[in-house]
Amino acid sequence: PRTKALIDLAGLIIFLMPMCLLMVWMSWPWALDSWTTLEVSSNAGGLIRWPVKLMIPLGFAFLALQGVAEIVRRVAYLAGLHDMDITYERPLQ
């Protein structure tokens, strides 16, 4: 269990967090530009596009926030402050 927690912690720090932060950093100007110009579709209905474009950086920011929570859980488990159930349950089929 301790090795699983260490591998999870390394994966969260090395892979998840940089990817989430990169996606927020790269997509924020794109979404902000769409919001400031109040971009709409060129089709006859003219649906607004900026809410959809804003969901991309917002979604990755929320994913990064969840990643921080998981990092805190793994660190607390490794420090002995939290008892974490990391057993694998097979899906029902």
N, C-alpha and C positions, 0 to 999 in steps of 0.2 A: 504493500500500500504506500509506503514512503517513496519508493522508486516511481510509482505511478504519479504521485503528487509532484515529484520533482520534474518528471517529463512533462506533465501538464503545465507546470509553472514555466518551464523553459519554452514550450510551444506558445503559450500565451504572450510571453514577453518578446520572444524573437519573431514570431510570425503574425499573430493576431493584432497586437497593438500598433506596430509600424504600418501594417496594411490599412487599418482603419483610419489612422491619422493621415496617411498619405491620401486616401480617398476623400476625406473631408477637406484637406488642404487643396487638392486638385479640383474638386467639384464645387467648392463654395463660390469662387468668382463666376463660374458658369451659371449657377443658380441665382446669384445676386444680380447678375446682368439681366437675366430673364425676368426677375421680379421688378427691377427698377424700370424696365421698359414695358412692363405689363404685357408680356408676350402672349399672343393668341394664335390659334391655328389659322392657316390661310384658307381653310375650307369654308364652305358657305355658312356653317353653323358658328364658326369662330370660337371653339372651346379654348378656355384659358390653359396655358401650358406651364406657367410658373409654379403652381402648387406641386405638380408632378416632379419638376426639376428640383424643387426644394426638398423633396422627400429623400433624395439620394444622399446629400451630406447629413441630413438629419438622421436618417437610418443608420449610417455608419457612425455617427456620434453616439447614438444610443447603443450600438454594438460595442463601441469602445468603452462606454460606461459599464456595460455588463462584463466586459473583459477585466476592468478594474475590480469589480466585485468578485470575480472568480480568482483573480490574483490575490486579493485579500484573504479569501477563503483558504487558498492553498498555503499561503504564508502562515496563517493562523493554525492550520493543521500541522504543518511542519514544526511550528513552535510549541505544539502541544496545547494550544488554547481552544481548539475546536475539534470535535469528533465528527469526521466526515465519512459518510457511507459511499464508498466508491466501488461497490460490487456491481458486476455486470448482470443485467437482467435480459434474458433472451426475449425478443418480441413474440407475441402470440401469433401463431399462424395456423 
